[in-house]
Amino acid sequence: MKILIAGISVRAMVESAVHSGYRVIALDAFDDQDLKSLAESHSLRRDFHVRYSPKALYKASRQLAFDSVAYTSNLENHPETLSLFACCHRIVGNSPQVIEAVRRWKTLFPRLAQAGFWVPETIFANENLEIDPSRRWLLKPVLSGGGHGITFLDREKLPGDQYMVQEHIPGKPCSAAFVANGHECVLIGITEQLIGMRQFGVKGFRYCGNLLPLPEALNPATGKNILEQVRRLAALLTREYGLTGVNGIDLILRGDQICVTEVNPRYSASMELVERAYKLPVFHLHARAVLDGMLPEFVLEARLRSEMSFGKAILFAERDVLAPDTRDWLARGIRDVPKSGEKLHKGGPICTILVSSANHDGAFAELIRQAGMLKEEIYG
């Protein structure tokens, strides 16, 4: 069986699949050098000369030979495109119907609140609700992902059809990863998210990386309660929506309480750290759960205190520039490597930095150090 792995950027998922012996073909927006070295790969930009869109992915895929489809961001926002894939191929992941249901925020948030979980107050278009001016609010795209398009609401108005207004919850952004078989699930990781950090070329609410493990999960005073809440949440989502394969949840942590901000029913960025830290073959777990209903025997608490800390950062371009000589980047632990001399566009991703250290602060410092070195190479 040959599996097409499709999305905006698929290198991490492809790398996991190849390491577990799966036959894959890659299709995404970029032309990363390390992806081409892993498997047969195709780029919308390089091979089809079109800009990225989910529909462009599907159209390009019709020229490729494969048996089934696995997907990454941002196809979870486009169940109609997944339905086109599903007409002729097995989906190794959540079905379009499941995706559409779990990403329907207008029904998801009330359902979670009714089950006792903390969710931010959210106002949708055409709702006759007043926005309390004494509180801070976010304007968020309904089709959200990676923090794109999220801003503070600067005036009192209801959102248009493509946006929602959501209460801003101060706290630490986190993400949790779990694998599910439609009935049960296993928590495989919880990380701190890096958001809007100028050291990596972004600001505002843009996602730019993760640190694993989450320090609060190691704390005897808070860890047990945090993990218990996340497990209950993942179990509820699995049962209510029939989630399968690997899934992610975005959270805000305040003290030892979690607030649910988003559900990502697909392979997500933090899972690369889960694989590196805990030696879990994430794509294999994903495929076994979807195709055979098998879940791993894994207890996160048994691994939290015995491992190092791991970090991942995505470096973004601060201005239009040409990539420097990148031939040794892969050997330096850098991933998603552009070609030497490739044009890098302001605001677009340049590469991914992966590090490990004896502790959380060390991993964070190493990410910043390496980002600084890369910026010197790139900008001079």
Buried (B, 14 or more C-beta within 10 A) or exposed (E): EBBBBBBBBBBBBBBBBBBBEBEBBBBBBBBBBBBBEBBBBBBBEEBBEBEBBBEBBBBBBEEBEBBBBBBBBBBBBBBEBBBBBBEEBBBBBBBBBBBBBBBEBEEBBEBBBEEEBBBBBBBBBEEEEEBEEEEEBBBBBBBBBBBBBBEEBEEEEBBEEEBBBBBBBEBBBBBBBBBBBBEBBBBBBBBBBBBBBEBBBBEEBBBBBBBBBBBBBBEEEBBEBBBEBBBBBBBBBBBBBBBBBBBBBBBBBEEBBBBBBBBBBBBBBBBBBBBBBBEBBBBBBBBBBBBEEEBBEBEBEEBBEEBBBBBBBBBBBBEEBEBBEBEEBBEEEBBBBBBEEBEBEEEBBBBBBBBBBEEBEBBBBBBBEBBEEBBEEBEE
